[in-house]
């Protein structure tokens, strides 16, 4: 009887594994079918975008052609996404529920590897139309969709009640993501829906409405920048393509004394492979360091992609008030396939523990 029971148990485990493998196989086959279906559409969009980047003004031979508006392109993208991905991934408005793998303990997923990723440093709003000028109160979102789950991985998101004010001194969107690494195995879809706040919601105006694909061959000015024209402004992205990279998840905690009152600060990180790119983890110009009761600093961004295998990460904390300034810097070497490191950042007036958890990335997580 025990042999029968154990045999049944093994059979159930085997069937469960078989069912999981079958489900994964069917999802991957569906993905491949969908990718083949939209390949031509992506290529047409890519050629059109590269033409606009080279020459924002349409050539004269297209004078009598009616170019698609931003609204039409956004609607075309929505229809295409609904046709290809709604069955497997639900609503087009769904946010990714997948965070970083954070394989610091336990067993790595079978497909967890260093992968090609896109590291976003900043997004700048520039070249406003004549009817717009800074300062502007902006709300909406910028999100990336990769082949992991096709859902929105927000880079920037502000509600109408909590707008960001763009100024001549600070025309950059204050990024809060991504929540996990953005994989570049297939072209990454970037969605932009930004509005300028009016006196009433009915008076809000569209600042930028775009849907475009980014791929590894995209031309980058100065090695890290590319510009996407929109109807009322230009969006300047600063990013890096990392052919082999892993995730670094950053955490900071105040462990001795405290941050001085009314003292603006900045937390940034950089890697040795892209020295000109800075990832702003937290920018608090109001002078109030956002911390929890246990001293943990609430960073706006935590996930950074780092080149594998020689990548190094530098985290800097800066403070300035009047003539007073202080800066602490700590360096981290890579620890993968799993591991974390902690360093003490001494800013004279307080000490912080900076922790970096290293993780491989996974292409298929369902």
N, C-alpha and C positions, 0 to 999 in steps of 0.2 A: 504493500500500500504506500509506503514511504517513497519507494522508487517511482511509483505512478505519480504521486504528488509532486516529487521533485522534477519528474519529466514534464508534467503539465506546467510547472513554474518556469522551467527553461523554455518551453514552447511559447508561453506568454511573453517572456522577455524577448525571445527571438522574433515573435510576431510584432511586438512593439517596436523593436529596432527596425524590422523590415518596413513597417508602416511609416516610420519616421524617414527612412531612406527614400521610400517611394514618394512621400510628400515633398521632400527636398528635391528629388529628381524632377517631379512634375513642375515644381515652381521654377527650377532652373530652365527646363525646356520651354515653359511659358515665357520666361524672361527672354530667351534667345529668339523665340518667335516674335515677340513684341519689338525687340531691338531690330530685327530684320525689317519689320514693317515700317519703322519710323526712320530707318537709316537715310533714305532718300530725302525725307523731310528735313532731317537735321543738316544734311549736306547743303540743301538749298538755303536754309536759314544761315548756316555758317558763311556761305559765299556772300550772301546779302549783307551780313554784319561786317565782314572784312572789307567789303566795298565801302560801307558807310564810315568805317574807321579811317580808311585811306582818303576818302573824299566825302565828307558829310553832306555836301551839296550834290544832288543827283546830276549826272552828266546830261548835256543838252539833248542827246539822242533819246533820253527818256522823258523829255519835256511833256509829251502828250500822253504818257502812260500814267495811270492812276496808281501811285505807290500805296501799299497798305498802311493804314494808320496804326499808331501804337495800340489803340483799342482793338482793331481788327486782329493784329498779331497776337495780342493777349487772349482774345476769344478763340483764335485758331489753336493756340497752345492748349487752352482748357479743353476744347473738343478732342484734340489728339490724346491728351492725357486720360480723359474719361474713357475713350475707346480702348486704349492699350492697357491701362493699369487699374481702373476702378474695381474690376472683378477681384483682383488679388490684394489691393491695398486700401480699398474703401474710398472715402471722400478725398477730393483734391485738396481740400482745406485742412486735412489732418496733419498734425505735427508729429515728427518722428519721436517715438517713445524710447529709442535706443540711445543710451549714453555711451561713454567710453567703456571698453571691455574691462579695463583696470585689472589685468591679469597679474596682480602682485602676489597672489596666493592661489593654491588649488591647481586645477588642471586647465591648460589653455584649450580653447576650441580647436578642433582638428584643422580648420582652415586659417587659423590665426598666424599671420605672417607680416613682415614688413611689406608695405604696399605703396603704390603711387598715390600721393595725396596732394591736395591743394591747401596751402596755408594762406589765409586772408589776413593782411596787415591792416588795411584801412580802406574806407570808401569816402571819397570827397565829392561834394556837390559844387560844380563850377560852371562857368559860362552861362549864366542865367539869361533868359530872354529879356528884352527891354522892358517888358511890363512887370518884371519881378526884380527885387533887390533885397539884399541882406540888411537887417536881420529878418529871418523867416521862422515861424513856428511850424514845425514839420511833424507829421505822424504817419504811421503806416508800417511797412516792413520790407526787408530784403531777405530772401531765403534761398538756400541751395538745395537741390535734389540730386542725389547720386544713386548708383545702382544697388545700394544696400537695401533700401526699403522704399525708394521713390517718394518719400514724404518730405515735408518741409523741415529743413534744418535751419532755424532762424539765425541770421547773422545780425540783424537789427530789427527791433520791434518796439514801437511806441504807440500807446493809445491816444485818442484825441484829448483825453483828460490829463494826459501826462506827456505833452509834446516836448520835443527837443528844439531849442532855439539855435538855429544856425546863424553865426555871426561872421563878419569879415575876418576876425581873429581866429575863429574856430569853425570852418565850413565842413568839418568832418562829421559823419554820422558816428554816434557813440555806440560801438558794436558791443553786443552781449553774447555772441556766439562765434562759432558753432558749438553745439552741445557735445559733439563728437567729431572725430576727424572726417573731412570730406574726401571721399575716395575718387580718384581720377581714372579708374579702370575703363569706364565709358565716359562720353561727354557729360559734363555736369550742367544741369539746367539751373539758371539763375532767374529768380522772379523778383521784380521790383514793383511795389505799389506804394508810392509816396504821395501825400497830399499836403497842401499848405492850409493851415487852419484859418478860417474866416471868422467873422463876428458871430455867425450862426452856422450850424452844421451844413445847412443848405447852401451856404456861401463858400464852403471849402472848395479849393481848386486843385486839380491834378498837377503835381510837380513832375512825376516820372511814372510811367507805366510801361514796363518792358518785360519780355520773356526771351531769353537768349541762351545759347549753349556755349560753354567754354570747354576747350579740349587742349591737349598737351602741345599742339602745334600752333596755338594762338600766338601771334606776334606780341611781345611785351616790350614796351619802351623802357629804356634804362634797365632792362632785365627784370623789372618787377611791376611795371604799370601798363594798363591798357584803358582806353577810353570808350565808353558806350554813349552815343548820342541819343537823347530823348527829345521830345517835342519842346520842352521848356527849359532844359538844362543839359549839362554833360555830367556823366557819372565817371569818376576816375577811380578805378580799383588799383590797389597795390597788393600784389600777391606773389607767391613763389610756387613753382611746380617742383615737387620733391619726388623723384622717380622711385626711391626706396626710403620709406620713413616709418616711424612708430609714433604713438601718442605719448605725450607727457602731460600729466594732470597735476596742476600746481595748487598748493594750499598754503596759507599763511596764518600764523596765530601770534598774537602779542603775549609774551610770557614774562616780561619784566617792565615795571612802570607802565606808562600809558602815553598815547599820542597826545601832543599838546593841543589845547583848545584853539579853534580858529586858525589852524595851520594847514593850508592846502598841501596836497600830496599827489604822488603819481607812482604807480607800480607798473613797470614794463619788463618785458623779457625779449631776448634775442638769441639767435643761434650762430654758431661759428661759420656755417655755410652760406648764410644770407645776412651779412653784416649790415646792409643798408635797410633791412626790414625790421621794424619794431612792432611787437604785439602789446598793445595797451591792455593790461589786465584790470586796472582800476584808475580812474581819474576823478579825484574829489577836490575840486577847486573851491567848494563851499567850506572847506576846513574841517569837515566832520568825517572821521574815519569810520565807515560802517562795520561794526563788530557785533558779534553775539555775546551772550553773557559769559561764555568760557574763553573769550578773547579771539575767537576765530574771525578772521577778516572776510567779509562777504564780497568776494571779487566779482566783477562784471563778466569776466571771461576766465576760464580755467584750463581749457584744452589747447595744447600747442602741438603741431606736427614737427618732428625733428628728424633730420637725415640719419639714415642707418648705414653703416655701423659706427661711424666716427663722429656722430653728432654730439655737440655739447650745448647745454642750455645755460644762459646767464639771466638771473633775475635781479632787478634793481629796484630799490625803494628810495624815493626822493621826497624831501620836505623843503618848503620854502615859505618864509613869512618876513616881508620887509627885507632887511639886510641879512637875516638869518637863513642859512641853508644847510642841509645835511643830506648825505647820500650813503646808502649801504648796498653792496653788491655781493652776490654769492654765485658760484659756478657749480654746475652739476655735470658729471660724466654719465654716459648712458648705462643703464642696467636692464638688460632684456635677456631672455624672454619674460622674466618677471623680476620685480625688485623696486625698492624705493630708497630715497636718500633724504636726509634732513641736514640743513645747515643753519647756523645762527647768523642773523643779520643785525649788526649793532649800529644803531643810529644815534648813539650818545644819550639821547633823552629816553629811549626805550629799546628793548631787544625783541626781535621777532624770530620765530622758528619758521623757516621756509622748507616745505616738503614737496618733493617731486616723485610721483608714482609713474613708472614706465609701463607701457603696455603695447603688445602687438595689436594689429587691427584685423578685423574679420570681414570678408566680403559677403558672406551669407549668414544673416542672423534673422530668424523668423519667430 
